[in-house]
Amino acid sequence: MKKYSLDPDGISAFHDMIGALGDEGLVRHAQAASTDFLSWAAGNFELDVSLLEELRALPGRFLLQAGWWAGACLVGRMPLHFLFSCLVRRAF
């Protein structure tokens, strides 16, 4: 699976790929993100080791919420830019 860079260009490229999926594909991504946000993010985006370690140190409830946000964005075909900017502001 291709991994996208975690910057505006990479997230836009991810959105292009997601936009080409049908509803079934969006639901699969949304379910994966809402079930295990870290695995979904690491499987789709290039996360450096230090960021991954910081994300792993976050409380489980925060990661659960991030997964739900990602799932809602995906199913609703909304941009993930907002999700990632919220994660960075709230977590760090």
Rosetta constraint file for C-alpha pairs under 8 A:
AtomPair CA 1 CA 43 HARMONIC 7.55 0.50
AtomPair CA 1 CA 44 HARMONIC 7.45 0.50
AtomPair CA 2 CA 44 HARMONIC 6.80 0.50
AtomPair CA 3 CA 43 HARMONIC 6.68 0.50
AtomPair CA 3 CA 44 HARMONIC 4.66 0.50
AtomPair CA 3 CA 45 HARMONIC 4.70 0.50
AtomPair CA 3 CA 46 HARMONIC 5.73 0.50
AtomPair CA 4 CA 10 HARMONIC 4.96 0.50
AtomPair CA 4 CA 11 HARMONIC 6.80 0.50
AtomPair CA 4 CA 13 HARMONIC 7.19 0.50
AtomPair CA 4 CA 14 HARMONIC 6.36 0.50
AtomPair CA 4 CA 44 HARMONIC 6.11 0.50
AtomPair CA 4 CA 45 HARMONIC 4.51 0.50
AtomPair CA 4 CA 46 HARMONIC 5.79 0.50
AtomPair CA 5 CA 9 HARMONIC 7.40 0.50
AtomPair CA 5 CA 10 HARMONIC 4.40 0.50
AtomPair CA 5 CA 11 HARMONIC 6.91 0.50
AtomPair CA 5 CA 45 HARMONIC 5.59 0.50
AtomPair CA 5 CA 46 HARMONIC 5.10 0.50
AtomPair CA 5 CA 47 HARMONIC 7.75 0.50
AtomPair CA 6 CA 10 HARMONIC 5.68 0.50
AtomPair CA 6 CA 11 HARMONIC 6.24 0.50
AtomPair CA 6 CA 45 HARMONIC 5.97 0.50
AtomPair CA 6 CA 46 HARMONIC 6.21 0.50
AtomPair CA 6 CA 47 HARMONIC 7.04 0.50
AtomPair CA 7 CA 11 HARMONIC 6.03 0.50
AtomPair CA 8 CA 12 HARMONIC 6.03 0.50
AtomPair CA 8 CA 81 HARMONIC 7.30 0.50
AtomPair CA 9 CA 13 HARMONIC 6.18 0.50
AtomPair CA 10 CA 14 HARMONIC 6.14 0.50
AtomPair CA 11 CA 15 HARMONIC 6.16 0.50
AtomPair CA 11 CA 80 HARMONIC 7.16 0.50
AtomPair CA 11 CA 81 HARMONIC 6.97 0.50
AtomPair CA 12 CA 16 HARMONIC 6.27 0.50
AtomPair CA 13 CA 17 HARMONIC 6.41 0.50
AtomPair CA 14 CA 18 HARMONIC 6.13 0.50
AtomPair CA 15 CA 19 HARMONIC 5.77 0.50
AtomPair CA 15 CA 79 HARMONIC 7.23 0.50
AtomPair CA 15 CA 80 HARMONIC 7.99 0.50
AtomPair CA 16 CA 20 HARMONIC 6.49 0.50
AtomPair CA 17 CA 21 HARMONIC 6.96 0.50
AtomPair CA 18 CA 25 HARMONIC 7.98 0.50
AtomPair CA 18 CA 26 HARMONIC 6.92 0.50
AtomPair CA 18 CA 74 HARMONIC 7.90 0.50
AtomPair CA 19 CA 77 HARMONIC 7.38 0.50
AtomPair CA 21 CA 25 HARMONIC 5.42 0.50
AtomPair CA 21 CA 26 HARMONIC 6.40 0.50
AtomPair CA 22 CA 26 HARMONIC 6.44 0.50
AtomPair CA 23 CA 27 HARMONIC 6.12 0.50
AtomPair CA 23 CA 75 HARMONIC 7.51 0.50
AtomPair CA 24 CA 28 HARMONIC 6.32 0.50
AtomPair CA 25 CA 29 HARMONIC 6.35 0.50
AtomPair CA 26 CA 30 HARMONIC 6.05 0.50
AtomPair CA 26 CA 74 HARMONIC 6.06 0.50
AtomPair CA 26 CA 75 HARMONIC 5.64 0.50
AtomPair CA 27 CA 31 HARMONIC 5.97 0.50
AtomPair CA 27 CA 71 HARMONIC 7.95 0.50
AtomPair CA 27 CA 74 HARMONIC 7.64 0.50
AtomPair CA 27 CA 75 HARMONIC 6.09 0.50
AtomPair CA 28 CA 32 HARMONIC 6.19 0.50
AtomPair CA 29 CA 33 HARMONIC 6.11 0.50
AtomPair CA 29 CA 40 HARMONIC 7.93 0.50
AtomPair CA 29 CA 71 HARMONIC 7.24 0.50
AtomPair CA 29 CA 74 HARMONIC 7.18 0.50
AtomPair CA 30 CA 34 HARMONIC 6.03 0.50
AtomPair CA 30 CA 70 HARMONIC 6.75 0.50
AtomPair CA 30 CA 71 HARMONIC 3.87 0.50
AtomPair CA 30 CA 72 HARMONIC 7.02 0.50
AtomPair CA 30 CA 74 HARMONIC 5.76 0.50
AtomPair CA 30 CA 75 HARMONIC 6.29 0.50
AtomPair CA 31 CA 35 HARMONIC 5.94 0.50
AtomPair CA 31 CA 71 HARMONIC 6.50 0.50
AtomPair CA 32 CA 36 HARMONIC 6.07 0.50
AtomPair CA 32 CA 37 HARMONIC 7.16 0.50
AtomPair CA 32 CA 40 HARMONIC 6.00 0.50
AtomPair CA 33 CA 37 HARMONIC 4.51 0.50
AtomPair CA 33 CA 38 HARMONIC 7.77 0.50
AtomPair CA 33 CA 39 HARMONIC 7.74 0.50
AtomPair CA 33 CA 40 HARMONIC 5.17 0.50
AtomPair CA 33 CA 41 HARMONIC 7.30 0.50
AtomPair CA 33 CA 67 HARMONIC 4.92 0.50
AtomPair CA 33 CA 68 HARMONIC 7.22 0.50
AtomPair CA 33 CA 70 HARMONIC 6.16 0.50
AtomPair CA 33 CA 71 HARMONIC 5.77 0.50
AtomPair CA 34 CA 64 HARMONIC 6.86 0.50
AtomPair CA 34 CA 66 HARMONIC 7.66 0.50
AtomPair CA 34 CA 67 HARMONIC 3.91 0.50
AtomPair CA 34 CA 68 HARMONIC 4.80 0.50
AtomPair CA 34 CA 69 HARMONIC 7.78 0.50
AtomPair CA 34 CA 70 HARMONIC 6.90 0.50
AtomPair CA 34 CA 71 HARMONIC 5.54 0.50
AtomPair CA 35 CA 64 HARMONIC 7.71 0.50
AtomPair CA 35 CA 67 HARMONIC 6.75 0.50
AtomPair CA 36 CA 40 HARMONIC 6.22 0.50
AtomPair CA 36 CA 64 HARMONIC 7.65 0.50
AtomPair CA 36 CA 67 HARMONIC 6.75 0.50
AtomPair CA 37 CA 41 HARMONIC 5.96 0.50
AtomPair CA 37 CA 63 HARMONIC 6.37 0.50
AtomPair CA 37 CA 64 HARMONIC 7.04 0.50
AtomPair CA 37 CA 66 HARMONIC 6.74 0.50
AtomPair CA 37 CA 67 HARMONIC 4.67 0.50
AtomPair CA 37 CA 70 HARMONIC 7.99 0.50
AtomPair CA 38 CA 42 HARMONIC 5.95 0.50
AtomPair CA 38 CA 55 HARMONIC 7.57 0.50
AtomPair CA 38 CA 56 HARMONIC 7.63 0.50
AtomPair CA 38 CA 63 HARMONIC 7.49 0.50
AtomPair CA 39 CA 43 HARMONIC 5.90 0.50
AtomPair CA 40 CA 44 HARMONIC 6.25 0.50
AtomPair CA 41 CA 45 HARMONIC 5.65 0.50
AtomPair CA 42 CA 46 HARMONIC 6.60 0.50
AtomPair CA 42 CA 47 HARMONIC 6.19 0.50
AtomPair CA 42 CA 52 HARMONIC 7.95 0.50
AtomPair CA 47 CA 51 HARMONIC 6.26 0.50
AtomPair CA 47 CA 52 HARMONIC 6.15 0.50
AtomPair CA 48 CA 52 HARMONIC 6.27 0.50
AtomPair CA 49 CA 53 HARMONIC 6.11 0.50
AtomPair CA 50 CA 54 HARMONIC 6.22 0.50
AtomPair CA 51 CA 55 HARMONIC 6.11 0.50
AtomPair CA 52 CA 56 HARMONIC 6.12 0.50
AtomPair CA 53 CA 57 HARMONIC 6.32 0.50
AtomPair CA 54 CA 58 HARMONIC 6.76 0.50
AtomPair CA 58 CA 62 HARMONIC 6.59 0.50
AtomPair CA 58 CA 63 HARMONIC 6.95 0.50
AtomPair CA 58 CA 91 HARMONIC 7.30 0.50
AtomPair CA 59 CA 63 HARMONIC 6.69 0.50
AtomPair CA 60 CA 64 HARMONIC 6.09 0.50
AtomPair CA 61 CA 65 HARMONIC 6.20 0.50
AtomPair CA 62 CA 66 HARMONIC 6.22 0.50
AtomPair CA 63 CA 67 HARMONIC 6.14 0.50
AtomPair CA 64 CA 68 HARMONIC 6.37 0.50
AtomPair CA 65 CA 69 HARMONIC 6.18 0.50
AtomPair CA 66 CA 70 HARMONIC 6.10 0.50
AtomPair CA 66 CA 83 HARMONIC 7.48 0.50
AtomPair CA 66 CA 87 HARMONIC 7.38 0.50
AtomPair CA 67 CA 71 HARMONIC 6.07 0.50
AtomPair CA 68 CA 72 HARMONIC 6.11 0.50
AtomPair CA 69 CA 73 HARMONIC 6.12 0.50
AtomPair CA 69 CA 83 HARMONIC 6.74 0.50
AtomPair CA 70 CA 74 HARMONIC 6.08 0.50
AtomPair CA 70 CA 80 HARMONIC 6.94 0.50
AtomPair CA 70 CA 83 HARMONIC 6.73 0.50
AtomPair CA 71 CA 75 HARMONIC 6.12 0.50
AtomPair CA 72 CA 76 HARMONIC 5.86 0.50
AtomPair CA 72 CA 78 HARMONIC 7.95 0.50
AtomPair CA 73 CA 77 HARMONIC 5.79 0.50
AtomPair CA 73 CA 78 HARMONIC 4.64 0.50
AtomPair CA 73 CA 79 HARMONIC 6.36 0.50
AtomPair CA 73 CA 80 HARMONIC 6.33 0.50
AtomPair CA 74 CA 78 HARMONIC 6.23 0.50
AtomPair CA 74 CA 79 HARMONIC 7.78 0.50
AtomPair CA 74 CA 80 HARMONIC 7.75 0.50
AtomPair CA 79 CA 83 HARMONIC 7.93 0.50
AtomPair CA 80 CA 84 HARMONIC 6.36 0.50
AtomPair CA 81 CA 85 HARMONIC 6.15 0.50
AtomPair CA 82 CA 86 HARMONIC 6.11 0.50
AtomPair CA 83 CA 87 HARMONIC 6.19 0.50
AtomPair CA 84 CA 88 HARMONIC 6.21 0.50
AtomPair CA 85 CA 89 HARMONIC 6.21 0.50
AtomPair CA 86 CA 90 HARMONIC 5.94 0.50
AtomPair CA 87 CA 91 HARMONIC 5.67 0.50
AtomPair CA 87 CA 92 HARMONIC 7.98 0.50
AtomPair CA 88 CA 92 HARMONIC 5.68 0.50
